[in-house]
Amino acid sequence: MRSAFGVALVLLGGAAVPSSAASPSFERGAGPAEWIGDLSPIPVSEWSYARAGHLLERAGFGGTPAEIGRLAAMAPAEAVAALVHYETVDARGLPPFDETGIYPEGIEPYMLGVREALPAAIRTGEALGVKVKESGRMRLQPVAERSYFFLWADRLEAGRFGHWWASRMVATPRPLEERMTLFWHDHFATSNQKLRYYKRMARQNETMRRYGTANFRDLLVLMSQDPAMIWWLDNRLNVKENPNENFAREIMELFALGVGNYTEEDIREAARAFTGWTSEHLEFIDRKENHDEGEKTVFGRTGNFDGYQIIDLILEQEAAPRFIAGKLYRYFSREELSEELHAELAQVLRDHDWELKPFLTTLFLSRDFYSPASYATQIKSPVVMAVSTARKLGLDAVPGTPDFRSFCQLQGQELLYPPNVAGWPGGRTWINPATLIARANYVGEVLFPERVPPPRRRGGMTGMSMTRSPSALSTRFNQSQEYDSPTASRAGRRRAAQTVKIDRRPAVVDLAGQLREAGVGSGEDAVDYLAVRFLRVPLSEQRRAAVLDFIEGELDGNPIDYEAPGTEEVLRSLLHLILSAPEYQLS
């Protein structure tokens, strides 16, 4: 059996991976129980291929045997540094998002909605670059159709951006960079459902990527001034004459302190400090004339505070490092967190003045991170499951078939569309009998894209499912017979489908070639090789026996004939069975 795993892996620079450290296997996975709660570094003598795989699974999205082998051949500190200090890795080969270009020059995003565009058209005779009809019925129909086009096209373009981002997660040589971007997207949860302007979401995404492992205080300032966040939490409406408390509440409750670590008075006074922080198009603007210059009392301190000073006051609270340390730990390690370990982790953030790299280094090097309580105990989110499948298959992008966005939407984790400001609940909520079946079906469609039925057409919108309509029109316009809203929506939707092109290219997988290159000779070898390559824990004895029975039946007890016409299909069916197992849902 060892022959299936004895293949040499090539390191950076061409050296072979020492078999003692990097032979692909499940051996020396979870550490001993004494490691639970221990932040001291894992020693070199305890490093293994399985633990390197666990690190890449959590600090990234998993990888191929060669990628795991590179980390396994390093000392633990070197492996962690290679992931955490990713700025030294050249990522210029990753393609930028290729925009469709749905928005012409001069269009103001706040005018895109029909409720904004139609009243403007009545007042001025035109809106969104379209004139109303000079006379007759349905004078506003051209404007309504144009508005609906922008709404539907933005929904499609946001889906394209999510697919591009997921493909970047697959292809990146800096996996932690994208994993942290995904973490912050959930932490500072902002949804395009309200914004209806994907460009703001794209700008926020880039900020999270650029500062994702930098200084949390700096990132908190940037998110407070982020145009998407300003619109999402209504700080554009926060002026001295009428303070809006939405952002002040969420920065305390969800972004920095947690429930119970502030008072309602703290929120009211902090909101006054954030007055005047607004945006135009994609830029932050500090309108001094809208800022409340009066004294505010927050956390027992009084002064003429502005937004920067409130953020500093928030981070001075004892609850702040505990809240962020706990959030990061639960995301990367596990849900259960003892009081003692929680205090130690918070102290790491304090000691390094909110720098995130030292915290991540401490966490990923710790014995606790590889303990039985942490090892392979997380349930993959839909996005992580889809991305890790592509990475482990050796792909360079998320396939266009099956539709990644529709899969994630139905599973409850569509990128750019978290359910609310609290983000995705995660954990065990990802899994139930229906989602398990859907995950197995998705993997099957990746491996057998020819079996995927063509996307349905709805009013010209190919393969586009919606949780709800982008917007609803005011009925008072309908009563005046100035336009027909269903006709306008259909026309806008049809034009959007014609304008925004969706990539439907399937994955190109040569599974037989991969197994032959790995030296896999028999059906049993194939089962064990694929299990180690794709899973973090072994299949149960019962499931392994069932899978083994399948492949031996298909091969009729013979060695794998890689030249036989049906070998690729048989091996893909085998992999589909393995990836349909509950063990594959664990990270």
C-alpha positions in Angstrom: 0.0 0.0 0.0 2.9 2.4 0.6 3.7 2.3 -3.1 0.6 4.4 -3.7 2.1 7.2 -1.6 5.8 6.8 -2.4 5.8 9.3 -5.2 8.5 12.0 -4.9 7.2 15.5 -4.6 9.2 18.3 -6.1 10.1 21.3 -3.9 10.7 24.8 -4.8 14.1 24.7 -6.4 13.7 21.1 -7.5 14.7 19.2 -4.3 12.9 16.1 -3.3 10.6 16.2 -0.2 12.0 14.0 2.6 9.7 11.1 2.9 9.8 11.3 6.8 8.2 14.7 6.7 6.1 14.8 3.6 4.9 11.3 2.5 1.2 11.8 1.8 -0.7 10.0 4.5 -3.1 10.5 7.4 -0.3 9.6 9.9 0.4 12.1 12.7 -2.7 14.2 12.1 -4.3 15.4 15.3 -1.8 15.8 18.2 -2.2 14.5 21.7 -4.9 15.8 24.1 -2.3 17.7 26.1 -1.9 20.1 23.2 -5.4 21.5 23.8 -5.1 25.1 25.0 -1.3 25.2 24.5 -0.1 28.2 22.6 3.6 27.1 22.6 5.0 26.3 19.1 4.7 22.8 17.7 8.3 21.4 17.5 10.0 20.3 14.3 10.0 16.7 15.5 6.1 16.8 15.5 5.7 18.2 12.0 4.2 16.0 9.4 2.5 16.0 6.0 -0.9 15.7 7.6 -0.3 18.7 9.8 1.0 20.7 6.9 -2.2 19.8 5.1 -4.3 21.0 8.1 -2.4 24.3 8.1 -3.0 24.9 4.4 -6.7 23.8 4.8 -7.3 26.4 7.5 -5.0 29.2 6.4 -6.0 28.7 2.8 -8.3 26.4 0.9 -6.3 23.2 0.9 -4.0 22.1 -2.0 -2.5 19.4 -4.1 0.0 16.9 -2.6 2.9 18.9 -4.1 1.7 22.1 -2.4 1.3 20.4 1.0 4.6 18.7 0.5 6.4 22.0 0.1 5.1 23.1 3.5 5.8 19.7 5.1 9.4 19.8 4.0 9.9 23.1 5.9 10.2 23.6 9.6 6.9 24.6 11.1 8.0 28.2 11.6 9.1 28.5 8.0 5.8 27.0 6.7 3.7 29.4 8.8 5.9 32.3 7.7 5.5 31.4 4.0 1.7 31.7 4.4 1.5 34.7 6.8 4.2 36.9 5.1 2.8 36.3 1.6 3.8 39.8 0.3 7.1 38.2 -0.8 5.2 35.9 -3.1 4.6 37.2 -6.7 0.9 37.3 -7.4 1.1 39.6 -10.5 -0.1 36.7 -12.7 -3.5 36.7 -11.2 -5.9 38.4 -13.7 -7.9 41.5 -12.5 -11.7 41.5 -12.7 -12.7 41.9 -16.4 -15.7 44.3 -16.1 -18.5 44.2 -18.6 -18.8 48.0 -18.5 -22.5 48.3 -17.8 -22.3 51.8 -16.4 -21.7 54.7 -18.8 -19.7 57.7 -17.8 -21.6 60.3 -15.7 -24.2 57.9 -14.2 -24.7 58.5 -10.5 -25.2 55.3 -8.6 -27.9 56.8 -6.3 -30.0 57.5 -9.4 -30.0 53.8 -10.7 -33.1 52.7 -8.8 -36.5 53.2 -10.5 -37.8 55.0 -7.4 -35.1 57.6 -7.9 -34.9 57.7 -11.7 -38.6 58.1 -12.5 -39.3 61.1 -10.3 -36.2 62.8 -11.8 -37.5 62.0 -15.3 -40.8 63.7 -14.5 -39.1 66.8 -13.1 -36.5 67.2 -15.9 -37.7 65.2 -18.9 -34.8 62.7 -18.7 -32.9 60.4 -16.5 -30.1 57.8 -16.8 -29.2 59.3 -20.2 -32.7 58.6 -21.6 -35.4 61.2 -22.5 -39.0 60.7 -21.7 -41.5 60.5 -24.7 -42.7 64.0 -25.7 -46.4 62.9 -25.7 -48.8 60.1 -25.5 -49.1 57.2 -23.1 -46.2 55.4 -21.4 -44.0 58.4 -21.6 -41.7 57.0 -18.8 -41.3 53.6 -20.4 -37.8 54.2 -21.8 -36.5 55.4 -18.4 -38.1 52.5 -16.6 -36.6 50.0 -19.0 -33.2 51.6 -18.6 -33.4 51.6 -14.8 -34.4 47.9 -14.8 -31.5 47.1 -17.1 -29.0 48.6 -14.6 -30.6 46.7 -11.7 -30.6 43.3 -13.5 -27.2 43.9 -15.1 -25.7 44.9 -11.7 -27.0 41.7 -10.2 -25.4 39.7 -13.0 -22.1 41.6 -12.8 -22.0 41.1 -9.0 -22.3 37.4 -9.6 -19.5 37.6 -12.1 -17.4 39.3 -9.6 -18.1 36.6 -7.0 -17.1 34.0 -9.5 -13.9 35.9 -10.3 -13.1 36.2 -6.6 -13.6 32.5 -6.0 -11.4 31.7 -9.0 -8.7 34.0 -7.4 -9.0 31.9 -4.3 -8.3 28.8 -6.4 -5.4 30.2 -8.4 -3.6 32.4 -5.8 -0.1 31.6 -4.6 -1.1 33.6 -1.5 -3.9 31.5 0.0 -4.0 33.3 3.4 -4.5 36.6 1.6 -7.8 35.4 0.1 -8.8 33.5 3.2 -8.5 36.7 5.3 -10.4 38.6 2.7 -13.2 36.1 3.0 -13.0 36.4 6.8 -13.3 40.2 6.7 -16.2 40.0 4.2 -18.1 38.0 6.8 -16.9 40.2 9.7 -17.7 43.6 8.1 -20.7 42.0 6.4 -22.0 44.3 3.6 -24.5 43.2 1.0 -25.1 44.3 -2.6 -28.8 43.6 -2.1 -29.1 47.0 -0.6 -26.3 48.8 -2.4 -27.3 47.6 -5.9 -23.9 48.8 -7.2 -21.3 46.1 -7.4 -18.5 48.6 -7.9 -18.7 49.7 -4.2 -18.5 46.0 -3.2 -15.5 45.5 -5.4 -13.7 48.5 -3.9 -14.4 47.1 -0.4 -13.1 43.7 -1.4 -9.8 45.2 -2.6 -9.4 47.2 0.7 -10.0 44.0 2.7 -7.4 42.2 0.6 -4.8 44.9 0.8 -5.1 45.4 4.6 -6.4 41.9 5.6 -3.3 40.9 7.7 -2.0 44.4 8.5 -3.1 46.5 11.6 -6.7 46.0 12.8 -7.0 49.6 13.9 -6.0 50.8 10.4 -8.5 48.4 8.8 -11.3 49.5 11.2 -10.7 53.1 10.1 -10.7 52.1 6.4 -14.0 50.2 6.8 -15.5 53.1 8.7 -14.7 55.3 5.6 -15.5 52.6 3.0 -18.2 53.8 0.6 -20.0 50.5 0.6 -20.1 50.5 4.4 -21.3 54.1 4.5 -24.2 53.2 2.3 -24.9 49.9 3.9 -25.1 51.3 7.4 -26.5 54.7 6.4 -23.7 56.9 7.6 -24.3 59.1 4.5 -27.4 60.1 6.4 -25.5 60.9 9.6 -25.4 64.7 9.9 -25.2 67.0 13.0 -28.9 68.1 12.6 -30.1 64.4 12.6 -27.6 61.9 13.8 -28.0 58.3 12.5 -26.9 55.7 15.0 -26.7 52.6 12.6 -22.9 52.6 12.1 -22.0 53.6 15.7 -24.1 50.7 17.0 -22.6 48.1 14.6 -19.0 49.2 15.1 -19.4 48.4 18.7 -21.7 45.4 18.7 -20.4 43.5 15.6 -17.1 45.0 14.5 -15.0 45.6 17.6 -16.6 45.0 21.1 -19.5 42.6 21.1 -22.9 42.8 22.8 -22.9 44.1 26.4 -19.7 46.1 26.3 -21.2 49.5 25.6 -24.3 51.6 26.6 -27.0 53.1 24.5 -25.6 56.5 25.5 -22.2 55.5 24.1 -23.9 54.7 20.8 -25.8 58.0 20.7 -22.7 60.1 21.5 -20.4 58.1 19.2 -22.9 58.6 16.3 -22.4 62.3 16.7 -18.6 61.9 16.3 -19.2 60.1 12.9 -21.3 62.8 11.5 -20.1 64.2 8.1 -18.3 60.9 7.1 -20.0 60.2 3.8 -19.1 59.3 0.2 -19.6 60.3 -3.4 -19.5 57.6 -6.0 -16.5 55.5 -4.9 -14.7 58.0 -2.7 -14.8 58.8 1.0 -15.6 62.4 1.9 -15.4 64.1 5.3 -17.9 67.0 5.1 -16.8 69.2 7.9 -20.0 71.3 7.7 -22.1 68.3 8.6 -19.9 67.3 11.6 -21.1 67.9 15.1 -18.4 69.9 16.9 -20.0 69.7 20.3 -18.6 67.7 23.2 -19.5 64.0 23.4 -19.2 61.6 26.3 -18.3 58.0 25.3 -17.1 55.3 27.7 -16.9 57.9 30.5 -14.6 60.2 28.5 -15.7 63.7 27.3 -14.3 65.7 24.4 -15.0 67.1 21.0 -14.4 63.7 19.5 -14.3 62.8 15.8 -14.5 59.4 14.2 -10.8 58.6 14.5 -10.8 59.3 18.2 -14.0 57.2 18.8 -12.3 54.3 17.1 -9.3 54.7 19.4 -11.6 54.9 22.4 -13.3 51.7 21.3 -10.0 49.8 20.9 -8.9 51.0 24.3 -11.7 49.0 25.9 -10.7 45.7 27.5 -13.4 43.9 25.5 -11.9 44.9 22.1 -8.9 42.6 21.9 -10.9 39.7 23.5 -13.6 40.2 20.9 -11.3 40.2 17.8 -9.1 37.5 19.2 -12.1 35.3 19.8 -13.5 35.9 16.4 -10.3 35.1 14.6 -9.7 32.0 16.8 -13.2 30.6 16.1 -12.8 31.2 12.4 -9.4 29.5 12.0 -9.3 27.0 14.9 -12.5 25.9 16.6 -15.7 27.2 18.4 -14.8 26.1 22.0 -12.4 28.6 23.6 -11.5 28.4 27.3 -11.3 31.6 29.4 -7.5 31.1 29.9 -6.7 30.6 26.3 -9.0 33.5 25.3 -7.1 35.8 27.7 -3.7 34.7 26.2 -4.9 35.3 22.7 -6.2 38.8 23.5 -2.8 39.6 25.1 -1.1 38.8 21.9 -3.1 41.5 20.1 -2.4 44.0 22.9 1.3 43.2 23.0 1.6 43.8 19.3 -0.6 47.0 19.2 -3.2 45.4 17.0 -0.8 44.0 14.4 -2.5 40.9 13.0 0.5 38.9 11.6 2.0 38.2 15.0 -1.4 36.9 16.2 -1.8 34.7 13.1 1.7 33.4 13.5 1.1 32.5 17.1 -2.1 30.8 16.3 -0.9 28.7 13.3 2.3 27.6 15.1 0.6 26.7 18.4 0.2 23.1 19.6 -3.5 23.9 20.2 -4.0 24.5 16.5 -3.0 20.9 15.8 -4.7 19.4 18.8 -7.6 16.9 18.5 -10.1 19.6 19.5 -9.0 21.7 16.5 -7.8 19.2 13.8 -10.4 18.5 11.1 -13.3 19.6 13.3 -14.7 22.5 11.2 -17.5 22.2 8.7 -16.5 23.8 5.4 -18.6 26.7 4.2 -20.1 26.3 0.7 -17.5 28.7 -0.7 -14.6 27.0 1.0 -15.9 23.6 -0.1 -16.2 24.6 -3.8 -12.9 26.4 -3.8 -11.0 23.6 -2.0 -12.4 21.1 -4.5 -11.0 23.0 -7.4 -7.6 23.5 -5.7 -7.3 19.9 -4.8 -8.2 18.9 -8.4 -5.3 21.1 -9.5 -7.6 23.6 -11.4 -6.7 27.2 -11.9 -10.3 28.5 -11.5 -13.8 27.7 -10.3 -15.6 26.0 -13.2 -18.3 27.9 -15.1 -20.3 24.7 -15.2 -21.9 23.9 -12.8 -22.9 27.5 -11.8 -20.9 28.4 -8.7 -23.0 31.4 -7.8 -26.3 29.5 -7.9 -24.8 26.6 -5.8 -23.6 29.1 -3.1 -26.8 31.0 -3.2 -28.9 27.8 -2.6 -26.4 26.7 0.1 -26.8 30.1 1.9 -23.4 31.7 1.2 -23.5 33.9 -1.9 -20.4 36.1 -2.1 -21.3 39.9 -1.9 -24.7 38.9 -0.4 -24.3 38.0 3.3 -27.8 37.7 4.9 -27.5 40.7 7.3 -24.9 42.8 9.1 -24.1 39.9 11.4 -22.8 37.8 8.5 -23.2 34.1 7.9 -24.0 32.0 11.0 -21.7 29.2 9.8 -20.7 26.1 11.7 -23.3 23.3 11.9 -25.9 25.5 10.2 -24.1 24.7 6.9 -25.1 21.1 7.0 -28.4 19.2 6.9 -29.5 16.3 4.7 -30.6 18.6 1.9 -27.3 20.6 1.8 -25.3 17.4 1.9 -27.0 16.1 -1.2 -26.6 19.4 -2.9 -22.9 19.4 -2.1 -22.5 15.9 -3.5 -24.4 16.9 -6.6 -22.2 20.0 -7.1 -19.0 17.9 -6.9 -20.6 15.4 -9.3 -21.4 18.2 -11.8 -17.8 19.5 -11.6 -16.5 16.0 -12.5 -19.3 15.3 -15.1 -20.2 18.7 -16.5 -21.7 17.1 -19.6 -24.5 15.8 -17.3 -25.5 19.4 -16.2 -28.8 20.5 -17.9 -28.6 23.7 -19.8 -29.6 26.8 -17.7 -33.2 27.8 -17.7 -34.3 31.0 -19.4 -36.5 33.4 -17.6 -37.4 36.4 -19.6 -34.1 36.3 -21.3 -32.0 35.9 -18.1 -30.1 32.7 -18.8 -29.3 30.7 -15.7 -30.1 33.5 -13.4 -32.0 32.8 -10.2 -32.9 35.6 -7.8 -33.8 35.6 -4.1 -35.9 38.6 -4.8 -36.5 41.2 -7.5 -33.8 43.9 -7.6 -36.4 46.5 -6.8 -40.1 47.3 -6.8 -41.8 50.2 -8.5 -44.2 52.7 -6.8 -47.8 51.9 -7.8 -48.7 55.5 -8.1 -46.8 55.8 -11.4 -48.6 52.7 -12.7 -52.0 54.3 -11.9 -51.1 57.3 -14.1 -50.3 54.9 -17.0 -46.9 56.5 -17.5 -45.2 53.1 -17.8 -45.8 49.4 -17.6 -43.5 48.0 -14.8 -43.7 44.2 -15.8 -42.9 45.0 -19.4 -40.1 47.3 -18.3 -38.6 44.7 -16.0 -38.7 42.0 -18.7 -37.1 44.3 -21.3 -34.4 45.4 -18.8 -33.7 41.8 -17.8 -33.5 40.6 -21.4 -31.0 43.4 -22.3 -28.9 42.6 -19.2 -28.7 38.9 -20.2 -27.5 40.0 -23.7 -25.0 42.5 -22.3 -23.4 40.6 -19.3 -21.7 37.5 -20.5 -21.5 34.6 -18.1 -18.6 32.1 -18.4 -20.0 28.6 -18.6 -16.7 26.8 -19.3 -16.5 23.5 -17.5 -13.4 22.1 -15.6 -10.8 20.3 -17.6 -9.8 17.3 -15.4 -7.4 14.5 -16.2 -7.8 12.4 -13.1 -6.4 9.3 -14.8 -3.3 11.2 -15.7 -2.9 12.4 -12.1 -3.2 9.0 -10.6 -0.9 7.4 -13.2 1.7 10.1 -12.5 1.4 9.4 -8.7 2.1 5.7 -9.4 -1.3 4.4 -8.4 -1.6 0.9 -9.7 -4.7 -0.8 -8.2 -8.2 0.1 -7.3 -7.4 -0.1 -3.6 -4.4 2.2 -4.1 -6.7 4.6 -5.9 -9.1 4.7 -3.0 -6.4 5.4 -0.5 -4.6 7.9 -2.6 -7.7 9.9 -3.4 -8.8 9.8 0.3 -5.5 11.2 1.5 -5.4 13.8 -1.3 -8.9 15.2 -0.7 -9.8 14.4 3.0 -8.3 15.4 6.3 -9.5 12.3 8.1 -9.8 8.7 6.8 -13.1 7.3 5.6 -14.9 5.2 8.1 -14.3 1.5 7.7 -17.8 1.0 6.4 -17.6 3.8 3.8 -14.1 2.7 2.7 -15.4 -0.8 2.2 -18.3 0.4 0.1 -16.0 2.6 -2.0 -13.5 -0.2 -2.4 -16.3 -2.6 -3.4 -17.4 -0.2 -6.1 -13.9 0.3 -7.7 -13.0 -3.4 -7.5 -16.3 -4.2 -9.2 -15.6 -1.7 -12.0 -12.1 -3.0 -12.5 -13.1 -6.6 -12.1 -10.2 -7.1 -9.7 -7.6 -6.1 -12.3 -4.9 -3.4 -12.0 -5.9 0.0 -13.4 -5.6 0.0 -17.2 -5.0 3.7 -18.0 -5.3 3.1 -21.7 -8.8 1.7 -21.5 -11.5 4.0 -22.9 -13.7 4.1 -19.7 -10.9 4.5 -17.1 -11.3 8.3 -16.7 -15.1 8.0 -16.1 -14.6 5.1 -13.6 -12.0 7.1 -11.6 -14.2 10.2 -11.6 -17.1 8.1 -10.3 -14.8 6.8 -7.6 -13.8 10.3 -6.6 -17.4 11.5 -6.6 -18.2 8.8 -4.1 -15.3 9.8 -1.8 -16.2 13.5 -2.0 -19.9 12.7 -1.2 -18.9 11.2 2.1 -19.4 13.2 5.3 -15.7 13.2 6.0 -15.2 15.5 3.0 -17.2 18.2 4.7 -14.6 18.5 7.5 -11.7 20.9 7.3 
